[in-house]
Amino acid sequence: MLKFIFYILFMIPLCFFSGYWVFTVLLFLVCFMFLVEGYMVFSFCGSSYYFGYDILSYGLIFLSFWICCLMLMASSSIYMNNNFVSFFMLSVLFLLIFLLFTFSTVNLFMFYLFFESSLVPTFFLILGWGYQPERVQAGIYLLFYTLFASLPLLVAIFNVHFSYETLNFYLFTFVQNYTFTIFMYFSLILAFLVKMPMFIFHLWLPKAHVEAPISGSMILAGVLLKLGGYGLLRVFSFITYLGVKFNFLWMGVCLVGGIIVSLICLYQIDLKSLIAYSSVAHMGMVLGGLMTLTYWGLSGSYMLMLAHGLCSSGLFCLANITYERLGSRSFYINKGLINLMPSMCLWWFLLSSCNMAAPPSMNLLGEISLLNSILSWSWVTMISIIFLSFFSAGYTLYMYSYTQHGKIFSAAYSCNSGFYREYLLLLLHWFPLNYIILKSDLFFNFL
């Protein structure tokens, strides 16, 4: 693991001395090196000092590498306008370092430390390269919502160490978790629920997405929301006893909240805002699967987290491509795009169909697994799952049909249909999303 960490650390000076695209290519190189490295991820491997990875960490580390590479590809407007390019590359690199540390550490306290550290580069991305003046308020929302629940987590981590004298993930299987109190249960999972984000704690997410630059939206949707799910998967290994007793509290909130958020999606007039709210609905389903504590639920939630990371990030890229041409993200202006950018319409269709879990996307497999687990937990959940699935298709079709069809906005005179870079960017989102399903057995083996 240290070789990847040193590779990334030695790239810091390159932010100031190399070209933008050279830097991007070097990041792609380490990404493919890590892909080749994953030939024996069935057990805990790549260990060095406090770092190492199993298949759960491996998928999310690779997703972090991949999304950070695609962030740089998508943000070429920063490069063309010479908008503090070196500092932008530095922010992305530090964010990648923190994410790499978060997913590869085997110590609970170090996980907490890097989990919180990843907020800082994201905050700078939103404040430094965001579009509207409200980005300051969005950054404050992001910080305070996520920091609010973090102090109880820190206290709980110290309590775990005091009780069991270890914070190693792989030794927690021996912990007699029925000695934990209800305070410990809430303290350990609240920070992760806010990060997911669960309905009620979700208000920071749409605001941060709408104000963030394309790179900020991609990393937020692609990786930072997955930190909560990863934390829950790690923590539930030693609070299972309490989870069985109290998880029903969250299950209702997740599923009913998912329906409410899906309805909110249907009256959005901002493209980015709709995609951001759809992330909350999908994460509600992931959270529901996690709370069942079943094999299908945990595996399906992991799979849907990876699938959503690629799909949502791709949709944000599409929204940004139209924003760069029309100067607006409003549905009233982004109409009739099939006339303006006919070849881009295919990518809208492919990524929208993935968003509503059409075959052969990885979203479908994840959702089938989650439906199995949630229905086996209680048949009453069938009612909310019916609405969730229906509205998921509803708001995605609304987004696709409203943007692609209709009368073209009269102020949009002429426009090019897209650059090679943009088509490559969308292909690199869509291809893994539909190809990885051929190796889906890996995602059901991490338990």
Residue pairs with C-beta under 8 A, 6 or more apart in sequence:
1 46
1 47
1 48
1 51
1 52
1 53
1 104
2 48
2 49
2 51
4 30
4 33
4 34
4 37
4 100
5 51
5 97
5 100
5 101
7 30
7 33
8 30
8 93
8 96
8 97
8 100
9 97
11 23
11 26
11 27
11 93
12 90
12 93
14 22
14 23
14 26
15 23
15 86
15 87
15 89
15 90
15 93
16 86
18 26
20 72
20 76
20 79
20 85
20 89
23 72
23 89
24 69
24 72
24 73
27 65
27 68
27 69
27 72
27 96
28 69
30 65
31 62
31 65
31 66
31 69
34 61
34 62
34 65
35 62
37 46
38 58
38 62
41 53
41 54
41 55
41 58
41 442
42 55
42 445
43 54
44 52
44 53
44 54
44 106
44 170
45 52
45 53
45 54
46 52
46 53
46 104
47 106
50 105
50 106
50 107
50 110
51 101
51 104
51 105
51 106
52 104
52 106
53 61
53 103
53 104
54 446
55 442
55 443
55 445
55 446
56 230
56 233
56 302
56 446
57 103
57 104
57 230
59 302
59 306
59 442
59 443
60 103
60 223
60 226
60 230
60 305
60 306
61 99
61 100
61 103
61 104
63 222
63 223
63 226
63 306
63 309
63 310
64 96
64 99
64 100
64 103
64 223
65 96
65 100
66 310
66 428
66 432
67 218
67 219
67 222
67 223
67 309
67 313
68 92
68 95
68 96
68 99
68 219
70 218
70 313
70 317
70 425
70 428
70 429
71 92
71 214
71 215
71 218
71 219
72 89
72 92
72 215
73 421
73 424
73 425
73 428
74 214
74 215
74 218
74 317
74 320
74 425
75 88
75 129
75 213
75 214
75 215
76 421
77 83
77 324
78 84
78 85
78 88
78 129
78 213
78 215
79 85
83 129
84 128
84 129
87 128
88 125
88 128
88 129
88 215
91 121
91 124
91 125
91 128
92 121
92 125
92 215
94 120
94 121
95 118
95 121
95 122
95 125
95 219
98 114
98 117
98 118
98 120
98 121
99 114
99 118
99 223
101 110
101 114
101 117
102 111
102 114
102 115
102 117
102 118
102 227
102 230
103 230
105 111
105 114
106 168
106 169
106 170
107 167
107 168
107 169
108 157
108 160
108 161
108 167
108 168
108 169
108 234
109 157
109 161
109 167
111 231
111 234
112 150
112 153
112 154
112 157
115 191
115 195
115 227
115 231
116 146
116 147
116 150
118 224
118 227
119 142
119 143
119 146
119 147
122 142
122 216
122 219
122 220
122 224
123 139
123 142
123 143
125 212
125 213
125 215
125 216
125 219
126 135
126 138
126 139
126 142
126 208
126 211
126 212
126 213
126 216
127 135
127 136
127 139
129 213
129 215
129 216
130 138
130 139
130 211
130 212
130 213
130 216
131 211
131 213
132 210
132 211
134 207
134 211
135 211
135 212
137 207
137 211
138 204
138 207
138 208
138 210
138 211
138 212
139 208
139 211
141 203
141 204
141 207
141 208
142 204
142 207
142 208
144 204
145 194
145 197
145 201
145 203
145 204
146 191
146 194
146 195
146 204
148 194
149 190
149 191
149 193
149 194
149 201
150 191
152 186
152 187
152 190
152 191
153 187
153 188
153 190
153 191
155 187
156 184
156 187
156 188
157 167
159 184
160 167
160 184
160 238
161 167
163 179
164 175
166 172
169 234
169 237
172 237
172 238
173 237
173 238
175 238
177 238
177 239
177 240
177 241
177 242
178 241
178 242
180 239
180 241
180 242
182 242
182 246
184 239
184 242
185 239
185 242
185 243
185 246
188 235
188 239
189 232
189 235
189 239
191 228
191 231
192 227
192 228
192 229
192 231
192 232
192 235
193 201
193 228
193 232
193 250
193 287
194 201
194 228
195 224
195 225
195 227
195 228
195 231
196 225
196 228
196 229
196 232
196 283
196 286
196 287
197 204
197 205
197 225
197 228
197 280
197 283
198 250
198 253
198 254
198 257
198 283
198 284
198 287
199 253
199 254
199 256
199 257
199 258
199 260
199 261
199 280
199 284
200 253
200 257
202 257
202 261
202 280
205 220
205 225
205 276
205 279
205 280
206 273
206 276
206 277
206 280
208 216
208 220
209 216
209 217
209 220
209 221
209 272
209 273
209 275
209 276
209 279
209 316
210 270
210 272
210 273
210 276
212 220
214 316
214 317
214 320
217 272
217 276
217 313
217 316
217 320
218 313
218 316
218 317
221 275
221 276
221 279
221 308
221 309
221 312
221 313
221 316
222 309
222 310
222 312
222 313
223 309
225 279
225 283
225 305
225 308
225 309
226 305
226 306
226 309
228 283
229 283
229 286
229 287
229 290
229 301
229 302
229 305
230 305
232 287
232 290
233 290
233 298
233 301
233 302
236 243
236 290
236 293
236 298
240 293
243 291
243 293
244 293
247 291
247 292
247 293
248 291
250 287
250 291
251 288
251 291
251 292
251 374
251 377
251 378
251 381
254 284
254 285
254 287
254 288
254 291
255 284
255 285
255 288
255 374
255 381
255 384
255 385
255 388
256 384
257 280
257 284
258 280
258 281
258 284
258 285
258 288
258 384
258 388
259 384
259 387
259 388
259 391
261 277
261 278
261 280
261 281
261 284
262 278
262 281
262 387
262 388
262 391
262 392
262 394
262 395
263 391
264 277
265 274
265 277
265 278
265 281
265 391
265 395
265 398
266 391
266 394
266 395
266 398
268 274
268 277
268 331
269 330
269 331
269 332
270 329
270 330
270 331
271 319
271 322
271 323
271 329
271 330
271 331
271 334
271 399
271 403
272 316
272 319
272 329
273 329
274 395
274 399
275 312
275 315
275 316
275 319
275 399
278 312
278 355
278 392
278 395
278 396
279 308
279 312
281 388
281 391
281 392
282 304
282 308
282 312
282 392
283 308
284 388
285 304
285 367
285 370
285 374
285 388
286 301
286 304
286 305
286 308
286 370
287 301
288 297
288 370
288 374
288 381
289 296
289 297
289 298
289 300
289 301
289 304
289 369
289 370
289 373
289 374
290 297
290 298
290 301
291 297
292 373
292 374
292 376
292 377
294 373
294 376
294 377
295 444
295 447
296 369
296 370
296 372
296 373
296 376
297 369
297 370
297 373
297 374
297 377
298 447
299 369
299 443
299 444
299 446
299 447
300 365
300 366
300 367
300 368
300 369
300 370
300 372
300 373
301 366
301 370
302 443
302 446
303 362
303 365
303 366
303 369
303 440
303 443
303 444
304 362
304 363
304 366
304 367
304 369
304 370
305 366
306 362
306 366
306 436
306 443
307 354
307 361
307 362
307 363
307 365
307 366
307 433
308 363
310 362
310 429
310 430
310 432
310 433
311 351
311 354
311 355
311 361
311 363
311 429
311 433
312 355
313 429
314 347
314 351
314 354
314 426
314 429
314 430
314 433
315 351
315 352
315 355
317 422
317 425
317 426
317 429
318 344
318 347
318 348
318 351
318 426
319 329
321 341
321 344
321 418
321 422
322 329
322 334
322 337
322 341
322 344
322 403
323 329
325 340
325 341
325 412
325 415
325 416
326 333
326 334
326 409
326 412
326 415
328 334
331 402
331 403
332 409
333 409
333 411
333 412
334 402
334 403
334 409
335 402
335 403
335 405
335 406
335 407
335 408
335 409
336 404
336 405
336 406
336 407
336 408
336 409
337 344
337 345
337 348
337 403
337 404
337 408
338 345
338 404
338 405
339 408
340 408
340 412
340 415
340 417
341 415
341 417
341 418
342 417
343 417
343 418
343 423
344 417
344 418
344 422
345 404
347 423
347 426
347 430
348 400
348 403
348 404
349 400
349 404
350 430
351 426
351 429
351 430
352 396
352 397
352 399
352 400
353 361
353 396
354 361
354 363
354 430
354 433
354 434
355 363
355 392
355 396
356 363
356 392
356 393
356 396
356 397
357 363
357 364
357 366
357 367
357 389
357 392
358 364
360 434
360 437
361 433
361 434
361 437
362 433
362 434
362 436
362 437
362 440
363 433
364 437
365 437
365 440
367 389
369 444
371 385
374 381
374 385
375 381
375 382
375 385
